[in-house]
Amino acid sequence: MSLTSISKHIKVLERAKLVERSVNGRIHLCRLNKESLSQATECFMKSPGTIVSIFWKVNYSKQKIKYINLHKGVNV
């Protein structure tokens, strides 16, 4: 993926308020906006059967398992 493509994707996420960017010289730091991301996740989870809700549920479950294993010291 090119730098231009990455920049465009980040701008879309910023407009959706899912990502916050801070700039220090040439360095751009991006952070997830937990509140907005939680609201988006809730919205997707409430619409059962849609492709998006299925995607979120599967990926959220995988990430949750990785997080739990990481904190238990299990190497995944």
C-alpha positions in Angstrom: 0.0 0.0 0.0 1.4 3.4 -1.0 1.9 6.3 1.4 -0.7 8.2 -0.5 -3.3 5.4 0.0 -2.5 5.2 3.7 -2.9 8.9 4.1 -6.3 8.9 2.3 -7.5 6.0 4.5 -6.4 7.8 7.7 -8.2 11.0 6.6 -11.4 9.0 6.1 -11.0 7.6 9.6 -10.4 11.1 11.0 -13.5 12.5 9.3 -15.5 9.6 10.9 -13.9 10.6 14.2 -12.5 7.1 14.7 -8.9 8.2 14.6 -7.2 11.3 16.1 -4.0 12.6 14.6 -1.3 14.7 16.3 1.6 16.2 14.4 5.0 16.9 15.8 7.2 18.2 12.9 7.3 15.5 10.3 6.0 12.8 12.7 2.2 12.1 12.6 0.9 10.0 15.5 -2.6 8.4 15.1 -4.6 7.1 18.0 -7.9 5.3 18.0 -10.8 7.3 19.5 -12.1 4.7 21.9 -15.4 6.3 22.5 -16.3 6.7 18.7 -15.0 3.2 18.0 -17.1 1.8 20.8 -20.2 3.5 19.4 -19.5 2.2 15.9 -19.0 -1.3 17.2 -22.2 -1.1 19.2 -24.1 0.0 16.1 -22.7 -2.8 14.0 -23.4 -5.4 16.7 -27.0 -4.3 16.9 -27.7 -5.2 13.2 -27.5 -9.0 13.2 -27.0 -10.9 10.0 -25.4 -8.1 8.0 -22.0 -8.8 6.5 -20.5 -5.9 8.6 -21.9 -7.2 11.9 -20.6 -10.7 11.2 -17.2 -9.3 10.3 -17.0 -7.2 13.5 -18.2 -10.1 15.7 -15.6 -12.6 14.3 -12.7 -10.1 14.3 -13.6 -8.7 17.8 -13.7 -12.3 19.2 -10.3 -13.1 17.6 -8.7 -9.8 19.0 -10.3 -10.4 22.4 -8.8 -14.0 22.5 -5.3 -12.6 21.5 -5.6 -9.9 24.2 -6.5 -12.4 26.9 -3.7 -14.8 25.9 -1.2 -12.0 25.7 -2.0 -11.0 29.3 -1.9 -14.6 30.4 1.6 -15.0 28.8 0.3 -17.4 26.1 2.2 -17.0 22.8 -0.3 -17.0 19.9 
